[in-house]
């Protein structure tokens, strides 16, 4: 089957990009749509600093004038060259169950990346920080997604595996239920840290929110600075 792949530019095409998942997940009650404004910020050159390091384009897959898939392809000059071969990205993937849709997407993405000197691509990934909209859901389909995490029906995993794609790494999401006792191991670790000289626990100071937010940013960056992704 021949599909038409169109770049997303007009407001109508943007709407179609966001409307497709609502049709796909109509029979998946655990799916929760992400905030549209957050997704749009990722594709906004004025708001996403990653455009200073690479490029990102999003597309619709059309079948006789009807949207049946969507995706985005992206490059990042620093991140991509950490891999051998140099590896771009594929993200925001949504598709109907027809396996030929994914085949068309992968063929397009392969050619798009080859034109930009990439020997391969990884995905689903985000054209932004790796704490949101990253990875493919492969289990726990009966639970709603954690904020910022992906949700996919099981056939996404099946289709991608059938395409010959290889797993690059694992991503884990965790939930903390506040009506349950804290894990014993966590309590032991925090107790041990609290006993160190000069260590104290306090809530965020809302009168100095920007200062405390900077503390959090520094800790996050330090924790992830050795990661290749």
C-alpha positions as CSV (number, residue, x, y, z in Angstrom):
1,X,0.0,0.0,0.0
2,X,1.3,3.4,-0.9
3,X,1.1,6.1,1.8
4,X,1.7,9.9,1.5
5,X,3.9,11.5,4.1
6,X,3.3,15.2,4.6
7,X,5.2,17.7,6.7
8,X,3.2,19.4,9.4
9,X,3.0,23.2,8.8
10,X,-0.5,24.5,8.8
11,X,-2.8,24.9,11.8
12,X,-5.0,22.2,10.3
13,X,-2.1,19.8,10.1
14,X,-1.1,20.6,13.7
15,X,-4.6,19.7,14.7
16,X,-4.5,16.4,12.8
17,X,-1.2,15.6,14.5
18,X,-2.8,15.9,17.9
19,X,-6.2,14.4,17.0
20,X,-4.8,11.0,15.7
21,X,-4.0,9.6,19.2
22,X,-7.5,10.2,20.4
23,X,-8.8,7.9,17.6
24,X,-6.1,5.3,18.2
25,X,-6.6,5.2,22.0
26,X,-10.4,5.3,21.9
27,X,-10.5,1.7,23.1
28,X,-7.6,2.1,25.6
29,X,-9.2,3.7,28.7
30,X,-5.9,4.0,30.6
31,X,-4.4,6.3,28.0
32,X,-4.1,9.9,29.2
33,X,-3.3,12.6,26.5
34,X,-0.3,14.8,27.2
35,X,-0.8,18.5,27.4
36,X,-1.0,19.9,23.9
37,X,0.9,23.1,24.8
38,X,3.8,21.1,26.1
39,X,4.1,19.1,22.9
40,X,3.8,22.3,20.8
41,X,6.6,23.9,22.8
42,X,8.9,21.1,21.7
43,X,8.3,22.0,18.0
44,X,8.6,25.7,18.6
45,X,11.9,27.1,17.4
46,X,11.6,30.1,19.7
47,X,10.9,28.1,22.8
48,X,13.0,24.9,22.4
49,X,16.8,25.5,22.8
50,X,17.5,22.2,21.2
51,X,17.0,23.8,17.8
52,X,20.3,25.5,18.4
53,X,22.0,22.1,18.2
54,X,20.1,20.3,15.5
55,X,16.8,20.1,13.6
56,X,13.4,18.4,14.0
57,X,10.6,17.9,11.6
58,X,7.2,16.2,12.1
59,X,5.0,14.5,9.6
60,X,1.6,12.9,9.0
61,X,1.1,9.6,7.2
62,X,-1.9,9.8,4.9
63,X,-3.9,7.0,3.4
64,X,-6.2,8.3,0.7
65,X,-6.5,11.6,2.5
66,X,-7.0,10.1,6.0
67,X,-4.4,10.4,8.7
68,X,-3.2,7.0,9.8
69,X,0.1,7.8,11.4
70,X,2.4,10.5,12.7
71,X,6.0,10.9,13.7
72,X,8.9,13.3,14.1
73,X,12.6,12.9,13.1
74,X,15.4,14.8,14.7
75,X,19.1,15.4,14.9
76,X,21.4,16.7,17.7
77,X,25.0,17.4,16.8
78,X,26.4,16.5,20.2
79,X,24.2,13.6,21.2
80,X,24.1,11.9,17.8
81,X,27.9,11.7,17.6
82,X,28.1,9.8,20.9
83,X,27.0,6.7,19.0
84,X,28.7,4.6,16.4
85,X,27.3,4.8,13.8
86,X,26.2,8.4,14.2
87,X,22.5,8.1,15.3
88,X,19.6,10.5,14.9
89,X,16.2,10.2,16.5
90,X,12.6,9.2,15.8
91,X,9.8,10.3,18.1
92,X,6.2,11.1,18.7
93,X,5.3,7.9,16.9
94,X,1.6,7.1,16.6
95,X,0.1,4.7,14.1
96,X,-2.8,2.5,13.3
97,X,-2.3,-1.3,13.5
98,X,-1.5,-1.8,9.8
99,X,2.2,-3.0,9.8
100,X,2.8,-1.2,6.5
101,X,2.3,2.1,8.2
102,X,5.4,1.6,10.4
103,X,7.3,0.3,7.3
104,X,6.6,3.5,5.5
105,X,7.6,5.6,8.5
106,X,10.9,3.7,9.0
107,X,11.8,3.9,5.3
108,X,11.2,7.7,5.3
109,X,13.1,8.1,8.6
110,X,16.0,6.0,7.3
111,X,16.3,8.2,4.1
112,X,15.9,11.4,6.1
113,X,18.7,10.5,8.4
114,X,21.0,9.2,5.7
115,X,20.7,12.6,3.9
116,X,22.0,14.2,7.2
117,X,25.0,11.8,7.6
118,X,23.3,9.5,10.2
119,X,23.9,5.8,9.8
120,X,21.0,4.9,12.1
121,X,18.3,6.4,14.4
122,X,16.9,5.5,17.8
123,X,13.5,6.0,19.2
124,X,11.0,6.8,20.3
125,X,12.9,9.8,21.7
126,X,12.1,13.4,22.4
127,X,13.6,16.5,20.8
128,X,14.4,17.8,24.2
129,X,15.4,16.5,27.6
130,X,15.3,12.8,28.2
131,X,12.9,12.9,31.2
132,X,9.8,13.3,29.1
133,X,8.2,11.6,26.1
134,X,11.0,9.1,25.9
135,X,10.8,5.3,25.2
136,X,8.3,2.7,24.2
137,X,5.8,1.2,26.6
138,X,6.4,-2.6,26.6
139,X,4.4,-3.7,29.8
140,X,1.9,-2.5,32.3
141,X,-0.7,-1.5,29.7
142,X,-3.4,-1.8,32.4
143,X,-2.0,1.3,34.3
144,X,-2.3,4.9,33.3
145,X,1.0,6.6,32.3
146,X,3.0,8.6,34.7
147,X,3.1,12.3,33.9
148,X,5.4,12.9,30.9
149,X,5.8,9.2,30.1
150,X,4.7,7.5,27.0
151,X,1.7,5.1,26.7
152,X,1.4,2.8,23.7
153,X,-0.9,-0.2,22.9
154,X,0.9,-3.6,22.8
155,X,0.9,-3.8,19.0
156,X,3.5,-0.9,18.8
157,X,6.0,-3.2,20.5
158,X,5.1,-6.1,18.2
159,X,5.4,-4.0,15.1
160,X,8.7,-2.4,16.0
161,X,10.2,-5.8,17.0
162,X,9.0,-7.3,13.7
163,X,10.8,-4.5,11.8
164,X,14.1,-5.8,13.0
165,X,14.9,-2.9,15.3
166,X,17.3,-3.7,18.2
167,X,16.8,-2.6,21.8
168,X,19.2,0.2,22.7
169,X,18.5,0.6,26.4
170,X,15.9,0.2,29.1
171,X,13.9,3.1,30.7
172,X,12.0,2.6,34.0
173,X,9.2,4.7,35.6
174,X,8.3,4.5,39.2
175,X,5.2,5.3,41.2
176,X,5.1,6.2,44.9
177,X,1.8,5.6,46.7
178,X,1.5,8.1,49.5
179,X,-1.1,6.0,51.3
180,X,1.5,3.2,51.8
181,X,4.6,3.1,54.1
182,X,7.8,4.2,52.5
183,X,10.1,1.3,51.3
184,X,12.3,0.1,54.2
185,X,15.4,0.5,52.0
186,X,14.6,4.1,51.2
187,X,14.0,4.9,54.9
188,X,17.4,3.4,55.8
189,X,19.2,5.4,53.0
190,X,17.6,8.7,54.0
191,X,18.2,8.1,57.7
192,X,21.9,7.4,57.0
193,X,22.2,10.6,54.9
194,X,20.4,12.7,57.5
195,X,22.9,11.6,60.2
196,X,25.8,13.2,58.3
197,X,27.2,16.4,59.6
198,X,25.7,19.5,58.0
199,X,22.8,17.7,56.4
200,X,19.2,18.8,56.9
201,X,15.9,18.2,55.3
202,X,13.5,21.0,54.6
203,X,10.6,21.7,52.2
204,X,11.1,24.0,49.2
205,X,11.1,27.6,50.2
206,X,8.4,29.3,48.2
207,X,9.8,32.7,49.0
208,X,13.0,31.6,47.3
209,X,11.6,29.4,44.6
210,X,14.1,30.3,41.9
211,X,17.0,29.6,44.2
212,X,15.7,26.2,45.2
213,X,14.8,25.4,41.6
214,X,18.4,26.1,40.7
215,X,19.6,23.7,43.4
216,X,17.3,21.0,41.9
217,X,18.6,21.7,38.4
218,X,22.2,21.4,39.5
219,X,21.5,18.1,41.3
220,X,19.7,16.7,38.2
221,X,22.5,17.7,35.8
222,X,25.2,16.2,38.1
223,X,23.2,13.0,38.3
224,X,22.9,12.6,34.6
225,X,26.3,14.1,33.4
226,X,27.8,10.7,32.8
227,X,24.9,9.4,30.7
228,X,25.4,9.2,26.9
229,X,21.7,9.8,26.1
